[in-house]
Amino acid sequence: MAEEPPPIVDLRQSATALRVQRGAMRMLRERHDMACYAEVPLANGRRADILAVGPKGEIWIVEIKSSLIDFQVDRKWPEYREFSDKFFFAGPPELDPAIFPLTEGLIVADGHDGAILRDSPDTPLAPARRKALLLKLARMGADRIHALMDPGPR
């Protein structure tokens, strides 16, 4: 039997993280013309909180941090860089932006909207990695839509 697509909400996210996710995805879609995917497994075993694709095939990854402790215990975030043209942290308005490295992009978001406080440096993906990611996203997106249309056995 084929592996099930990952759920969009896998119940590991806090209510705060889900609000940040919603606002960041809205902002990316509405103001930056990005198509957003939530909870995207990557080839290195990590899972991107948000992976966004722009109209020219550019790929941004957003790592959501809901609290200071959430950021302090996470040391895996540098591993997302090799899968994106731009990398951002996103947090709620009450989280001090000074905790995040100045070398990375920064988004603040709530359940309604978001804003880029600091842009990310461009780190262009290799063409083969971009192609592999775009094919994965096309298939994953189709699987997710199909699962919504036909929730029966796969």
CNS distance restraints for C-alpha pairs under 8 A (distance, minus, plus):
assign (resid   1 and name CA) (resid 154 and name CA) 7.82 0.50 0.50
assign (resid   2 and name CA) (resid 154 and name CA) 7.43 0.50 0.50
assign (resid   4 and name CA) (resid 154 and name CA) 7.66 0.50 0.50
assign (resid   5 and name CA) (resid 140 and name CA) 6.74 0.50 0.50
assign (resid   5 and name CA) (resid 143 and name CA) 6.64 0.50 0.50
assign (resid   5 and name CA) (resid 144 and name CA) 6.75 0.50 0.50
assign (resid   6 and name CA) (resid  10 and name CA) 7.79 0.50 0.50
assign (resid   6 and name CA) (resid  39 and name CA) 7.30 0.50 0.50
assign (resid   6 and name CA) (resid  40 and name CA) 7.68 0.50 0.50
assign (resid   6 and name CA) (resid  41 and name CA) 7.91 0.50 0.50
assign (resid   7 and name CA) (resid  39 and name CA) 7.58 0.50 0.50
assign (resid   8 and name CA) (resid  38 and name CA) 5.80 0.50 0.50
assign (resid   8 and name CA) (resid  39 and name CA) 5.97 0.50 0.50
assign (resid   9 and name CA) (resid  13 and name CA) 7.45 0.50 0.50
assign (resid   9 and name CA) (resid  38 and name CA) 7.92 0.50 0.50
assign (resid   9 and name CA) (resid  39 and name CA) 7.53 0.50 0.50
assign (resid  13 and name CA) (resid  17 and name CA) 5.77 0.50 0.50
assign (resid  13 and name CA) (resid  18 and name CA) 6.32 0.50 0.50
assign (resid  14 and name CA) (resid  18 and name CA) 6.32 0.50 0.50
assign (resid  14 and name CA) (resid  66 and name CA) 7.64 0.50 0.50
assign (resid  15 and name CA) (resid  19 and name CA) 6.31 0.50 0.50
assign (resid  16 and name CA) (resid  20 and name CA) 6.27 0.50 0.50
assign (resid  16 and name CA) (resid  66 and name CA) 5.84 0.50 0.50
assign (resid  16 and name CA) (resid  92 and name CA) 7.30 0.50 0.50
assign (resid  17 and name CA) (resid  21 and name CA) 6.03 0.50 0.50
assign (resid  17 and name CA) (resid  64 and name CA) 6.45 0.50 0.50
assign (resid  17 and name CA) (resid  65 and name CA) 6.85 0.50 0.50
assign (resid  17 and name CA) (resid  66 and name CA) 5.23 0.50 0.50
assign (resid  17 and name CA) (resid  91 and name CA) 7.80 0.50 0.50
assign (resid  18 and name CA) (resid  22 and name CA) 6.17 0.50 0.50
assign (resid  18 and name CA) (resid 111 and name CA) 7.70 0.50 0.50
assign (resid  19 and name CA) (resid  23 and name CA) 6.27 0.50 0.50
assign (resid  19 and name CA) (resid 109 and name CA) 7.61 0.50 0.50
assign (resid  19 and name CA) (resid 110 and name CA) 5.37 0.50 0.50
assign (resid  19 and name CA) (resid 111 and name CA) 4.10 0.50 0.50
assign (resid  19 and name CA) (resid 112 and name CA) 7.74 0.50 0.50
assign (resid  20 and name CA) (resid  24 and name CA) 5.93 0.50 0.50
assign (resid  20 and name CA) (resid  64 and name CA) 7.12 0.50 0.50
assign (resid  20 and name CA) (resid  66 and name CA) 7.70 0.50 0.50
assign (resid  20 and name CA) (resid  90 and name CA) 7.00 0.50 0.50
assign (resid  20 and name CA) (resid  91 and name CA) 6.24 0.50 0.50
assign (resid  20 and name CA) (resid  92 and name CA) 5.91 0.50 0.50
assign (resid  20 and name CA) (resid 108 and name CA) 7.64 0.50 0.50
assign (resid  20 and name CA) (resid 109 and name CA) 4.96 0.50 0.50
assign (resid  20 and name CA) (resid 110 and name CA) 4.85 0.50 0.50
assign (resid  20 and name CA) (resid 111 and name CA) 5.89 0.50 0.50
assign (resid  20 and name CA) (resid 114 and name CA) 7.94 0.50 0.50
assign (resid  21 and name CA) (resid  25 and name CA) 5.98 0.50 0.50
assign (resid  21 and name CA) (resid  49 and name CA) 7.75 0.50 0.50
assign (resid  21 and name CA) (resid  50 and name CA) 7.37 0.50 0.50
assign (resid  21 and name CA) (resid  64 and name CA) 7.08 0.50 0.50
assign (resid  21 and name CA) (resid 109 and name CA) 7.63 0.50 0.50
assign (resid  21 and name CA) (resid 110 and name CA) 7.95 0.50 0.50
assign (resid  21 and name CA) (resid 111 and name CA) 7.59 0.50 0.50
assign (resid  22 and name CA) (resid  26 and name CA) 6.14 0.50 0.50
assign (resid  22 and name CA) (resid 110 and name CA) 7.36 0.50 0.50
assign (resid  22 and name CA) (resid 111 and name CA) 5.50 0.50 0.50
assign (resid  22 and name CA) (resid 112 and name CA) 6.92 0.50 0.50
assign (resid  22 and name CA) (resid 113 and name CA) 7.54 0.50 0.50
assign (resid  23 and name CA) (resid  27 and name CA) 6.17 0.50 0.50
assign (resid  23 and name CA) (resid 109 and name CA) 5.10 0.50 0.50
assign (resid  23 and name CA) (resid 110 and name CA) 5.11 0.50 0.50
assign (resid  23 and name CA) (resid 111 and name CA) 4.74 0.50 0.50
assign (resid  23 and name CA) (resid 112 and name CA) 4.80 0.50 0.50
assign (resid  23 and name CA) (resid 113 and name CA) 3.98 0.50 0.50
assign (resid  23 and name CA) (resid 114 and name CA) 5.13 0.50 0.50
assign (resid  24 and name CA) (resid  28 and name CA) 6.11 0.50 0.50
assign (resid  24 and name CA) (resid  90 and name CA) 7.38 0.50 0.50
assign (resid  24 and name CA) (resid 107 and name CA) 7.26 0.50 0.50
assign (resid  24 and name CA) (resid 108 and name CA) 7.51 0.50 0.50
assign (resid  24 and name CA) (resid 109 and name CA) 5.48 0.50 0.50
assign (resid  24 and name CA) (resid 110 and name CA) 7.57 0.50 0.50
assign (resid  24 and name CA) (resid 113 and name CA) 6.27 0.50 0.50
assign (resid  24 and name CA) (resid 114 and name CA) 5.02 0.50 0.50
assign (resid  24 and name CA) (resid 115 and name CA) 7.51 0.50 0.50
assign (resid  25 and name CA) (resid  29 and name CA) 6.06 0.50 0.50
assign (resid  25 and name CA) (resid  36 and name CA) 6.17 0.50 0.50
assign (resid  25 and name CA) (resid  50 and name CA) 7.61 0.50 0.50
assign (resid  26 and name CA) (resid  30 and name CA) 5.90 0.50 0.50
assign (resid  26 and name CA) (resid 112 and name CA) 7.45 0.50 0.50
assign (resid  26 and name CA) (resid 113 and name CA) 6.02 0.50 0.50
assign (resid  26 and name CA) (resid 114 and name CA) 7.36 0.50 0.50
assign (resid  27 and name CA) (resid  31 and name CA) 5.59 0.50 0.50
assign (resid  27 and name CA) (resid  32 and name CA) 7.15 0.50 0.50
assign (resid  27 and name CA) (resid 113 and name CA) 5.59 0.50 0.50
assign (resid  27 and name CA) (resid 114 and name CA) 5.26 0.50 0.50
assign (resid  27 and name CA) (resid 115 and name CA) 6.80 0.50 0.50
assign (resid  28 and name CA) (resid  32 and name CA) 4.97 0.50 0.50
assign (resid  28 and name CA) (resid  33 and name CA) 6.42 0.50 0.50
assign (resid  28 and name CA) (resid  34 and name CA) 5.39 0.50 0.50
assign (resid  28 and name CA) (resid  35 and name CA) 7.65 0.50 0.50
assign (resid  28 and name CA) (resid  36 and name CA) 7.52 0.50 0.50
assign (resid  28 and name CA) (resid  52 and name CA) 7.69 0.50 0.50
assign (resid  29 and name CA) (resid  33 and name CA) 4.86 0.50 0.50
assign (resid  29 and name CA) (resid  34 and name CA) 4.70 0.50 0.50
assign (resid  29 and name CA) (resid  35 and name CA) 5.93 0.50 0.50
assign (resid  29 and name CA) (resid  36 and name CA) 7.01 0.50 0.50
assign (resid  30 and name CA) (resid  34 and name CA) 7.74 0.50 0.50
assign (resid  32 and name CA) (resid  54 and name CA) 7.74 0.50 0.50
assign (resid  33 and name CA) (resid  54 and name CA) 6.21 0.50 0.50
assign (resid  33 and name CA) (resid  55 and name CA) 6.88 0.50 0.50
assign (resid  34 and name CA) (resid  52 and name CA) 5.60 0.50 0.50
assign (resid  34 and name CA) (resid  53 and name CA) 5.21 0.50 0.50
assign (resid  34 and name CA) (resid  54 and name CA) 4.50 0.50 0.50
assign (resid  34 and name CA) (resid  55 and name CA) 6.92 0.50 0.50
assign (resid  35 and name CA) (resid  52 and name CA) 5.38 0.50 0.50
assign (resid  35 and name CA) (resid  53 and name CA) 5.15 0.50 0.50
assign (resid  35 and name CA) (resid  54 and name CA) 6.43 0.50 0.50
assign (resid  36 and name CA) (resid  50 and name CA) 6.57 0.50 0.50
assign (resid  36 and name CA) (resid  51 and name CA) 5.80 0.50 0.50
assign (resid  36 and name CA) (resid  52 and name CA) 4.27 0.50 0.50
assign (resid  36 and name CA) (resid  53 and name CA) 6.47 0.50 0.50
assign (resid  37 and name CA) (resid  50 and name CA) 5.65 0.50 0.50
assign (resid  37 and name CA) (resid  51 and name CA) 5.22 0.50 0.50
assign (resid  37 and name CA) (resid  52 and name CA) 6.15 0.50 0.50
assign (resid  37 and name CA) (resid 141 and name CA) 7.88 0.50 0.50
assign (resid  38 and name CA) (resid  48 and name CA) 7.31 0.50 0.50
assign (resid  38 and name CA) (resid  49 and name CA) 5.57 0.50 0.50
assign (resid  38 and name CA) (resid  50 and name CA) 4.65 0.50 0.50
assign (resid  38 and name CA) (resid  51 and name CA) 6.48 0.50 0.50
assign (resid  39 and name CA) (resid  47 and name CA) 5.93 0.50 0.50
assign (resid  39 and name CA) (resid  48 and name CA) 5.43 0.50 0.50
assign (resid  39 and name CA) (resid  49 and name CA) 4.74 0.50 0.50
assign (resid  39 and name CA) (resid  50 and name CA) 6.13 0.50 0.50
assign (resid  39 and name CA) (resid  51 and name CA) 7.77 0.50 0.50
assign (resid  40 and name CA) (resid  47 and name CA) 5.22 0.50 0.50
assign (resid  40 and name CA) (resid  48 and name CA) 5.00 0.50 0.50
assign (resid  40 and name CA) (resid  49 and name CA) 6.71 0.50 0.50
assign (resid  40 and name CA) (resid  50 and name CA) 7.03 0.50 0.50
assign (resid  40 and name CA) (resid  51 and name CA) 6.69 0.50 0.50
assign (resid  41 and name CA) (resid  45 and name CA) 6.65 0.50 0.50
assign (resid  41 and name CA) (resid  46 and name CA) 5.94 0.50 0.50
assign (resid  41 and name CA) (resid  47 and name CA) 4.21 0.50 0.50
assign (resid  41 and name CA) (resid  48 and name CA) 6.35 0.50 0.50
assign (resid  42 and name CA) (resid  46 and name CA) 5.38 0.50 0.50
assign (resid  42 and name CA) (resid  47 and name CA) 5.67 0.50 0.50
assign (resid  42 and name CA) (resid  48 and name CA) 7.12 0.50 0.50
assign (resid  42 and name CA) (resid  83 and name CA) 7.78 0.50 0.50
assign (resid  44 and name CA) (resid  79 and name CA) 7.98 0.50 0.50
assign (resid  46 and name CA) (resid  79 and name CA) 7.76 0.50 0.50
assign (resid  46 and name CA) (resid  80 and name CA) 7.62 0.50 0.50
assign (resid  48 and name CA) (resid  61 and name CA) 6.49 0.50 0.50
assign (resid  48 and name CA) (resid  62 and name CA) 6.97 0.50 0.50
assign (resid  48 and name CA) (resid  63 and name CA) 6.58 0.50 0.50
assign (resid  48 and name CA) (resid  80 and name CA) 7.34 0.50 0.50
assign (resid  49 and name CA) (resid  61 and name CA) 7.58 0.50 0.50
assign (resid  49 and name CA) (resid  62 and name CA) 6.18 0.50 0.50
assign (resid  49 and name CA) (resid  63 and name CA) 5.48 0.50 0.50
assign (resid  49 and name CA) (resid  64 and name CA) 6.33 0.50 0.50
assign (resid  50 and name CA) (resid  61 and name CA) 5.74 0.50 0.50
assign (resid  50 and name CA) (resid  62 and name CA) 5.01 0.50 0.50
assign (resid  50 and name CA) (resid  63 and name CA) 6.76 0.50 0.50
assign (resid  51 and name CA) (resid  59 and name CA) 6.93 0.50 0.50
assign (resid  51 and name CA) (resid  60 and name CA) 5.79 0.50 0.50
assign (resid  51 and name CA) (resid  61 and name CA) 4.60 0.50 0.50
assign (resid  51 and name CA) (resid  62 and name CA) 6.40 0.50 0.50
assign (resid  52 and name CA) (resid  59 and name CA) 5.67 0.50 0.50
assign (resid  52 and name CA) (resid  60 and name CA) 5.09 0.50 0.50
assign (resid  52 and name CA) (resid  61 and name CA) 6.34 0.50 0.50
assign (resid  53 and name CA) (resid  57 and name CA) 5.85 0.50 0.50
assign (resid  53 and name CA) (resid  58 and name CA) 5.57 0.50 0.50
assign (resid  53 and name CA) (resid  59 and name CA) 4.74 0.50 0.50
assign (resid  53 and name CA) (resid  60 and name CA) 6.52 0.50 0.50
assign (resid  54 and name CA) (resid  58 and name CA) 5.00 0.50 0.50
assign (resid  54 and name CA) (resid  59 and name CA) 6.50 0.50 0.50
assign (resid  57 and name CA) (resid 130 and name CA) 7.97 0.50 0.50
assign (resid  57 and name CA) (resid 134 and name CA) 7.82 0.50 0.50
assign (resid  58 and name CA) (resid  84 and name CA) 7.92 0.50 0.50
assign (resid  58 and name CA) (resid  85 and name CA) 6.33 0.50 0.50
assign (resid  59 and name CA) (resid  83 and name CA) 7.87 0.50 0.50
assign (resid  59 and name CA) (resid  84 and name CA) 5.14 0.50 0.50
assign (resid  59 and name CA) (resid  85 and name CA) 5.35 0.50 0.50
assign (resid  59 and name CA) (resid  86 and name CA) 6.79 0.50 0.50
assign (resid  59 and name CA) (resid 130 and name CA) 7.96 0.50 0.50
assign (resid  60 and name CA) (resid  84 and name CA) 5.20 0.50 0.50
assign (resid  60 and name CA) (resid  85 and name CA) 5.74 0.50 0.50
assign (resid  60 and name CA) (resid  86 and name CA) 4.74 0.50 0.50
assign (resid  60 and name CA) (resid  87 and name CA) 5.77 0.50 0.50
assign (resid  60 and name CA) (resid  88 and name CA) 7.61 0.50 0.50
assign (resid  61 and name CA) (resid  80 and name CA) 7.16 0.50 0.50
assign (resid  61 and name CA) (resid  81 and name CA) 7.94 0.50 0.50
assign (resid  61 and name CA) (resid  83 and name CA) 7.77 0.50 0.50
assign (resid  61 and name CA) (resid  84 and name CA) 5.88 0.50 0.50
assign (resid  61 and name CA) (resid  86 and name CA) 6.49 0.50 0.50
assign (resid  61 and name CA) (resid  87 and name CA) 5.00 0.50 0.50
assign (resid  61 and name CA) (resid  88 and name CA) 6.29 0.50 0.50
assign (resid  62 and name CA) (resid  87 and name CA) 5.98 0.50 0.50
assign (resid  62 and name CA) (resid  88 and name CA) 4.72 0.50 0.50
assign (resid  62 and name CA) (resid  89 and name CA) 5.54 0.50 0.50
assign (resid  62 and name CA) (resid  90 and name CA) 6.44 0.50 0.50
assign (resid  63 and name CA) (resid  77 and name CA) 7.34 0.50 0.50
assign (resid  63 and name CA) (resid  87 and name CA) 7.82 0.50 0.50
assign (resid  63 and name CA) (resid  88 and name CA) 6.25 0.50 0.50
assign (resid  63 and name CA) (resid  89 and name CA) 4.82 0.50 0.50
assign (resid  63 and name CA) (resid  90 and name CA) 6.07 0.50 0.50
assign (resid  64 and name CA) (resid  89 and name CA) 5.81 0.50 0.50
assign (resid  64 and name CA) (resid  90 and name CA) 4.73 0.50 0.50
assign (resid  64 and name CA) (resid  91 and name CA) 5.92 0.50 0.50
assign (resid  65 and name CA) (resid  70 and name CA) 5.80 0.50 0.50
assign (resid  65 and name CA) (resid  71 and name CA) 5.76 0.50 0.50
assign (resid  65 and name CA) (resid  89 and name CA) 6.96 0.50 0.50
assign (resid  65 and name CA) (resid  90 and name CA) 6.08 0.50 0.50
assign (resid  65 and name CA) (resid  91 and name CA) 5.16 0.50 0.50
assign (resid  65 and name CA) (resid  92 and name CA) 7.94 0.50 0.50
assign (resid  66 and name CA) (resid  70 and name CA) 6.27 0.50 0.50
assign (resid  66 and name CA) (resid  71 and name CA) 7.81 0.50 0.50
assign (resid  66 and name CA) (resid  91 and name CA) 5.61 0.50 0.50
assign (resid  66 and name CA) (resid  92 and name CA) 6.39 0.50 0.50
assign (resid  66 and name CA) (resid  95 and name CA) 7.58 0.50 0.50
assign (resid  67 and name CA) (resid  71 and name CA) 6.53 0.50 0.50
assign (resid  67 and name CA) (resid  91 and name CA) 7.58 0.50 0.50
assign (resid  67 and name CA) (resid  95 and name CA) 6.38 0.50 0.50
assign (resid  68 and name CA) (resid  72 and name CA) 6.15 0.50 0.50
assign (resid  68 and name CA) (resid  95 and name CA) 7.05 0.50 0.50
assign (resid  68 and name CA) (resid  99 and name CA) 7.56 0.50 0.50
assign (resid  69 and name CA) (resid  73 and name CA) 6.11 0.50 0.50
assign (resid  70 and name CA) (resid  74 and name CA) 6.46 0.50 0.50
assign (resid  76 and name CA) (resid  80 and name CA) 7.81 0.50 0.50
assign (resid  77 and name CA) (resid  81 and name CA) 7.73 0.50 0.50
assign (resid  80 and name CA) (resid  84 and name CA) 6.89 0.50 0.50
assign (resid  80 and name CA) (resid  87 and name CA) 7.44 0.50 0.50
assign (resid  81 and name CA) (resid  85 and name CA) 7.61 0.50 0.50
assign (resid  81 and name CA) (resid  86 and name CA) 7.42 0.50 0.50
assign (resid  81 and name CA) (resid  87 and name CA) 6.18 0.50 0.50
assign (resid  81 and name CA) (resid 123 and name CA) 7.90 0.50 0.50
assign (resid  82 and name CA) (resid 125 and name CA) 7.18 0.50 0.50
assign (resid  83 and name CA) (resid 125 and name CA) 6.87 0.50 0.50
assign (resid  83 and name CA) (resid 129 and name CA) 7.46 0.50 0.50
assign (resid  83 and name CA) (resid 130 and name CA) 7.99 0.50 0.50
assign (resid  84 and name CA) (resid 123 and name CA) 7.22 0.50 0.50
assign (resid  84 and name CA) (resid 124 and name CA) 7.27 0.50 0.50
assign (resid  84 and name CA) (resid 125 and name CA) 6.28 0.50 0.50
assign (resid  85 and name CA) (resid 122 and name CA) 5.58 0.50 0.50
assign (resid  85 and name CA) (resid 123 and name CA) 4.76 0.50 0.50
assign (resid  85 and name CA) (resid 124 and name CA) 4.65 0.50 0.50
assign (resid  85 and name CA) (resid 125 and name CA) 5.69 0.50 0.50
assign (resid  86 and name CA) (resid 105 and name CA) 7.63 0.50 0.50
assign (resid  86 and name CA) (resid 120 and name CA) 5.50 0.50 0.50
assign (resid  86 and name CA) (resid 121 and name CA) 6.27 0.50 0.50
assign (resid  86 and name CA) (resid 122 and name CA) 5.44 0.50 0.50
assign (resid  86 and name CA) (resid 123 and name CA) 6.23 0.50 0.50
assign (resid  86 and name CA) (resid 124 and name CA) 7.88 0.50 0.50
assign (resid  87 and name CA) (resid 104 and name CA) 6.43 0.50 0.50
assign (resid  87 and name CA) (resid 105 and name CA) 6.01 0.50 0.50
assign (resid  87 and name CA) (resid 120 and name CA) 5.94 0.50 0.50
assign (resid  87 and name CA) (resid 121 and name CA) 7.83 0.50 0.50
assign (resid  88 and name CA) (resid 104 and name CA) 5.95 0.50 0.50
assign (resid  88 and name CA) (resid 105 and name CA) 4.15 0.50 0.50
assign (resid  88 and name CA) (resid 106 and name CA) 5.13 0.50 0.50
assign (resid  88 and name CA) (resid 107 and name CA) 6.66 0.50 0.50
assign (resid  88 and name CA) (resid 119 and name CA) 7.81 0.50 0.50
assign (resid  88 and name CA) (resid 120 and name CA) 6.31 0.50 0.50
assign (resid  89 and name CA) (resid 100 and name CA) 7.54 0.50 0.50
assign (resid  89 and name CA) (resid 104 and name CA) 7.21 0.50 0.50
assign (resid  89 and name CA) (resid 105 and name CA) 6.14 0.50 0.50
assign (resid  89 and name CA) (resid 106 and name CA) 4.91 0.50 0.50
assign (resid  89 and name CA) (resid 107 and name CA) 6.07 0.50 0.50
assign (resid  90 and name CA) (resid 106 and name CA) 5.82 0.50 0.50
assign (resid  90 and name CA) (resid 107 and name CA) 4.44 0.50 0.50
assign (resid  90 and name CA) (resid 108 and name CA) 5.47 0.50 0.50
assign (resid  90 and name CA) (resid 109 and name CA) 6.83 0.50 0.50
assign (resid  91 and name CA) (resid  95 and name CA) 6.28 0.50 0.50
assign (resid  91 and name CA) (resid 107 and name CA) 6.53 0.50 0.50
assign (resid  91 and name CA) (resid 108 and name CA) 5.12 0.50 0.50
assign (resid  91 and name CA) (resid 109 and name CA) 6.17 0.50 0.50
assign (resid  92 and name CA) (resid 108 and name CA) 5.57 0.50 0.50
assign (resid  92 and name CA) (resid 109 and name CA) 5.26 0.50 0.50
assign (resid  92 and name CA) (resid 110 and name CA) 5.70 0.50 0.50
assign (resid  93 and name CA) (resid 108 and name CA) 5.77 0.50 0.50
assign (resid  93 and name CA) (resid 109 and name CA) 6.39 0.50 0.50
assign (resid  93 and name CA) (resid 110 and name CA) 6.88 0.50 0.50
assign (resid  97 and name CA) (resid 106 and name CA) 7.80 0.50 0.50
assign (resid 100 and name CA) (resid 104 and name CA) 7.62 0.50 0.50
assign (resid 100 and name CA) (resid 106 and name CA) 7.70 0.50 0.50
assign (resid 103 and name CA) (resid 120 and name CA) 7.52 0.50 0.50
assign (resid 103 and name CA) (resid 121 and name CA) 7.62 0.50 0.50
assign (resid 104 and name CA) (resid 118 and name CA) 7.74 0.50 0.50
assign (resid 104 and name CA) (resid 119 and name CA) 7.52 0.50 0.50
assign (resid 104 and name CA) (resid 120 and name CA) 5.33 0.50 0.50
assign (resid 104 and name CA) (resid 121 and name CA) 7.04 0.50 0.50
assign (resid 105 and name CA) (resid 116 and name CA) 7.68 0.50 0.50
assign (resid 105 and name CA) (resid 117 and name CA) 7.65 0.50 0.50
assign (resid 105 and name CA) (resid 118 and name CA) 5.04 0.50 0.50
assign (resid 105 and name CA) (resid 119 and name CA) 4.65 0.50 0.50
assign (resid 105 and name CA) (resid 120 and name CA) 3.82 0.50 0.50
assign (resid 105 and name CA) (resid 121 and name CA) 7.23 0.50 0.50
assign (resid 106 and name CA) (resid 116 and name CA) 5.93 0.50 0.50
assign (resid 106 and name CA) (resid 117 and name CA) 5.46 0.50 0.50
assign (resid 106 and name CA) (resid 118 and name CA) 4.91 0.50 0.50
assign (resid 106 and name CA) (resid 119 and name CA) 6.58 0.50 0.50
assign (resid 106 and name CA) (resid 120 and name CA) 7.38 0.50 0.50
assign (resid 107 and name CA) (resid 114 and name CA) 6.72 0.50 0.50
assign (resid 107 and name CA) (resid 115 and name CA) 5.56 0.50 0.50
assign (resid 107 and name CA) (resid 116 and name CA) 4.38 0.50 0.50
assign (resid 107 and name CA) (resid 117 and name CA) 5.54 0.50 0.50
assign (resid 107 and name CA) (resid 118 and name CA) 7.04 0.50 0.50
assign (resid 108 and name CA) (resid 114 and name CA) 5.49 0.50 0.50
assign (resid 108 and name CA) (resid 115 and name CA) 5.52 0.50 0.50
assign (resid 108 and name CA) (resid 116 and name CA) 6.55 0.50 0.50
assign (resid 108 and name CA) (resid 117 and name CA) 6.85 0.50 0.50
assign (resid 109 and name CA) (resid 113 and name CA) 5.71 0.50 0.50
assign (resid 109 and name CA) (resid 114 and name CA) 3.87 0.50 0.50
assign (resid 109 and name CA) (resid 115 and name CA) 6.42 0.50 0.50
assign (resid 110 and name CA) (resid 114 and name CA) 6.36 0.50 0.50
assign (resid 125 and name CA) (resid 129 and name CA) 6.50 0.50 0.50
assign (resid 125 and name CA) (resid 130 and name CA) 6.03 0.50 0.50
assign (resid 126 and name CA) (resid 130 and name CA) 6.26 0.50 0.50
assign (resid 127 and name CA) (resid 131 and name CA) 6.15 0.50 0.50
assign (resid 128 and name CA) (resid 132 and name CA) 6.21 0.50 0.50
assign (resid 129 and name CA) (resid 133 and name CA) 6.11 0.50 0.50
assign (resid 130 and name CA) (resid 134 and name CA) 6.06 0.50 0.50
assign (resid 131 and name CA) (resid 135 and name CA) 6.15 0.50 0.50
assign (resid 132 and name CA) (resid 136 and name CA) 6.17 0.50 0.50
assign (resid 133 and name CA) (resid 137 and name CA) 6.10 0.50 0.50
assign (resid 134 and name CA) (resid 138 and name CA) 6.14 0.50 0.50
assign (resid 135 and name CA) (resid 139 and name CA) 6.28 0.50 0.50
assign (resid 136 and name CA) (resid 140 and name CA) 5.98 0.50 0.50
assign (resid 137 and name CA) (resid 141 and name CA) 5.82 0.50 0.50
assign (resid 138 and name CA) (resid 142 and name CA) 6.24 0.50 0.50
assign (resid 139 and name CA) (resid 143 and name CA) 6.13 0.50 0.50
assign (resid 140 and name CA) (resid 144 and name CA) 6.14 0.50 0.50
assign (resid 141 and name CA) (resid 145 and name CA) 6.26 0.50 0.50
assign (resid 142 and name CA) (resid 146 and name CA) 6.05 0.50 0.50
assign (resid 143 and name CA) (resid 147 and name CA) 6.07 0.50 0.50
assign (resid 144 and name CA) (resid 148 and name CA) 6.40 0.50 0.50
assign (resid 145 and name CA) (resid 149 and name CA) 6.27 0.50 0.50
assign (resid 146 and name CA) (resid 150 and name CA) 5.80 0.50 0.50
assign (resid 146 and name CA) (resid 151 and name CA) 7.69 0.50 0.50
assign (resid 147 and name CA) (resid 151 and name CA) 4.84 0.50 0.50
assign (resid 147 and name CA) (resid 152 and name CA) 7.64 0.50 0.50
